[in-house]
Amino acid sequence: MCVQSQYCSYRHYSADLKRSDPESIIAMFTAFFDDSGTDRNSDIAVAACYVSTKRGWDDFVEDWDHIRWEESFDCFHMAHFVAPCEQGHKPWCDWDNVKKSHVYSRIAKAINSNKRIGIAAAVPKEIWDSTPEYIRQHYGREHYTFAVRMCMMRIAEWRRISMPSSFSIRYVFDWEMRDSQKRYEISKILDSITQPEFKDSAYAIFGIEPKGYSFEHKEEFKPLQAADILAWQMRCHMQKIWPIGHDEPDICHDGFRQLRENQEMDLGFFNEDQIRRFVIQNEQLIEAKGPLPILYP
C-alpha cells in the first residue's frame, strides 16, 4: 500500500520528448539517484535523479570525459566545486570564477543534452520527524527514503505518459556502506515491491525488476555525478524558497537555471500542510484496508 502525497511542484517540459525516437522504444532506461542535505547540518533533505536510455548515458559519459580531460579534473563533486578556496579542494580551489562558470556551463550542457528527465523531491526534516511512528515505520525513518519514494512515484507518472509501460528502468544509487541506514531502508523497499506477489505491479508501475537496483561509486558510474549536481542545486534553491512557500524563478541561481530552463524536469517540495494531508490519507487507507506493513521497526 502506498499513498502519493501531492507536493508543491514546479515542472518544466521540453518541447520535444523524443517519443518517436526508436531508442526510446528498444532501450532500457536507467535512473541515477543522489542526495543532498542528509547530514545533520541541513534542515532539508533532497533526493534527485536523472533518467535516460543506455545510449543517452553512453553519450553523456563520452561528453563528460572530453570535458574533464580538457578542463583537467577527475571526479566532480558539487560541494567541493563551490567550497571556499581555503578548504583546498583541488583543482577547484585554484580556479577563478570565470573558469568555474565556463566548466559548469559545459557540464550543464552535457547533462541537458543526454538526459530524458530530471526529478527531485525535497522534504523538511523537522516536519517529517513529526509524523506518527507508523508512518515512518512504513515510509522510512530516513528523510531521504521518503524523498526517494516520492521521486519514484514521479518516475512512474513520467513513464506512464512518456513511453510504453512495458520497458524497464534500472535504479542506481550513490554508494552507501552496507550497514548504513539509508542503504538498508532503500534496499528494503525495493526488495519488498519486487517480491513474487508484487513484482508484476512493480514492473508495470516503476519498470523495476527483481534485483533491478544497485549502489555504485560515482567515480565509476559518472551519471551519478550529474545527480549530485541536481541534488545540490535543488537543496540550495529550497533554502531560498521554503520560507515563502512557493517557487520563485527570479531568485533562482544561474547554475540551477541552466538545468531547468527549457528542460523536462519534475521538481517539488513538501510543506507542513501537505505532510499533514499525507498522514490523513494514510489514516483513511488504514481504516479501509488495515494497518500499513512495518518495514522499518
N, C-alpha and C positions, 0 to 999 in steps of 0.2 A: 504494500500500500504506500502511496506517495501522493502528497499534495504539492502542487507547484504554486509557490507564492508569487504574486504579481509584484514586481519591483518597479521603482522609478526608472524608466528606460529612456535611453536616447540612442536611437538607431540611425544608422547611415547605410544606405544601399547604393552600390554602384549601378550604373545604367545597364551594364552587360553582365549577367550572371553566368554566361558561358554554358547555359544548359544544353545547347546544341553541340558542344564540343564532344567528339567521340571519347576523349579521355575521361569525361565525367560519367560516361556510361560503362566503361570497361574496367576502370581502375578502383582499387581500394583506396579509401581516404585514411589519413592519419591526423589525429588531434594531438598537439603538443601543449602540455599544461605547465604553468609555473605559478608561484605565489609571490605575494609581497605583503609586508606588514604583519607577518605571522609571529614575529619576535615580540618580546614583552614591551618594547619601546613604542609600539604603534597601537592606536585605538581603533583602527580599521584594518580588516583582513581582506585580501583580494585573491581571487582565483582568476586566471586569464589563460586563454588558449587561442591558437591559430589552427585552422583546419585547411588541408589541401590534399591533392592527389599525390601519388608517388612521383609522377612526372613534375608536378609543381614543386615538391620538396627537393627533387634532384636538381632542378634548375636553380632553386634558391641556394642550395649548397654550393653549386658552381659559382653563382654570383658572389656569394659570401666569401668564398676562398679567394676570388680575384680581389675583393675589397681588402681583406686582411693582409694579403701578400703585398699589395700596392701601398697600403697605409701603415704597414708594419705593426700589426698587433696579432694576438693569438685568440684566446677565449674572451668574448665580450661579456662583461657583467655591468649592468647599468649603474648599480650603486658605486662601483669603483670608478666608472667613467665620469660621474658627476661629483665625486668626492673632492674635498679641498686638496690642493696640491701638497700641503704639508703632510698628508697621510701617506704619501709616497707610493701610490698605486701606479706601477709602470704599465704601459708607456704614457698613460693618461695625464699623469702629473707633469709631464714635460711638454704637453700640448697647450697652445693658447686657444682662446675661444673660436677664432677663425678656423683653425684646424679641426676642432671638435665639431663645429657646426657643419663643416664640409663632410666629414666622415659620417656623422649621424644622418645627414640627408641621403647619402649613398646607401646606408643601411636601411633607412625607411623605404627608399625606392625598391630595394631588393625584396623587402617583406611584402610591400603592396603589390608588386608585380607577380608574385608567385603564390600568395595565399588565396584561399577562396573566401574565408570569412574569419574575422576576429571576434572573440566573445570574452566578456569579463563580467564578473559579479563581485560587488563589494558588500561587506557585512560589518556593521559596527559591533565591536566585541562586547561592549557592556550590554547592549540590547539583546544579543544572542544569549549571553550568560544569564539573563533574567528570565529566560523561558523556562517552563516547567521541566522537571527532571525527565519525564517520559518523552518529551520532545527531543532532548539531547541524547537520550539513550537510543533513540531510533535514527535521528538525522545526523548525529555527530556531535561529540563533545568539543572537537576542534572546530573553530570558526571556518577554517579552510575546507573542512569536509563538507559543510553545508554549502559553501560557495561553489565548490566543485560540482555538487549535485545540481545546483541551480544552473550552472553552465551546461551541464549535460542535458538538462531539460530544454535549454535554448538550442543546443545542437540538434536535439530530436525535432524541434519545430522547424529549424532551418532545413534539416534533412527531408522532412515530410514535404516541404514546399518546393525545395530546390532540385531534388534529384530522385530517381527511383528508389523506393524504400527497400529494395532487395539487395542493396550493396552495403559492404561492411565499412566500419570505421575502427581503426586501432587507436587505443588511448595510451599515450606516452606521457609519463610524469617525470619531473625533475627528480634526481636521485634523493632518496631518503634512506637512512640506515634501517636495517631490517627491524630493529627494536624501537623505532620511533613511533610515536602515537599517530602522526599524520599518515605514515605508510600503513600502519595497522588498520586505521579507520577506512582509508580509501580502498585497500585490498578487501576489506570485509564486505563493503557494499557491492563492489564489482564481482566478487566471488559469489555473493548471495544472489544477485539478479541473474547470474548465468548458471545457476543450479538447474538440473534437468527439468524441474517442474516450471521454471520461469524462462528458460533460455530462448524459447521461440518468441516470446513477447519482448525480451531484452533485445533480441536481434531486430525485431520489427520496429521497435521504438528508437533504440540507440545505435543499431548497427553493430553491436558488440557481440563477439563470440566468446565461448569459454576460453579463459586464459588470454583474452584479447587485449591485454594491457601489460605495461611494464614500467619500471622505474629505471631511468638511464642517466648517465652523466652528460651534462650539456657540452663538455669539451668534445665528446664523440658524436653526440646527436645535436647537430648545430641548430636545427629549428627550435630547440629549447631556449636558445639564446634570444630568439625573436620573441618567444612567450615571456621571457624575463623582462624585456623592454616594455611590452604592453602592460604587464602587471605593475611594473614600477610607475609608469606614466599614469595608469589608472588610479593607483593609490594617491599619488601627488595631486591629481585633479580632484579626487574625493575630499581631500583635506580642505580644498577651497570651496567646494560646492555643498558639502554636508551642512554647514551652518545655515545656508539659505534654502536648502531643501529641494533644489532643482538644478538641472544643468544650466550652465551659463557659458555659451561659447566665447563670449568676449574675454573671459578670464582664463581661457584655455592656453596652456603653454604651447609655444610653437612646435616643440618636439612632439607633443600629443596631437596637435592639429595635423601634423604631417601624416599621422597614422589614421586619422579619422575622416578628413575631408575627401568626399567623392569615393569613399571606400565602403565595402559591405562590412558593416560592424554591428554588433548587438551588445551594447554596454548598459549596465544598470546597477542600481544600489538599493538597499533596503533601508527603510526608516522605521521608527518605532511603531507607527500605526500599521504598517504592512506586516511586521512580525506578529503584532497582536492579532491581526486578522488571520494570519497563517496558523496561529495556535487555535483560534476558534474553528477554522476549517477542519483541523485535525480532531478537535473535540467532537465535531459533528460526524466525522468519519468513524471515530471510535464508537460513538453511540449507535451508528448504523451497522458496523461490521465487526466490532470488537477491538481489543487493545492492539496497539502498534507492536510489531515484533521488536524485542530488545536486541539491538545489535551491539551496543556499547554499554555494558553493565557499569 
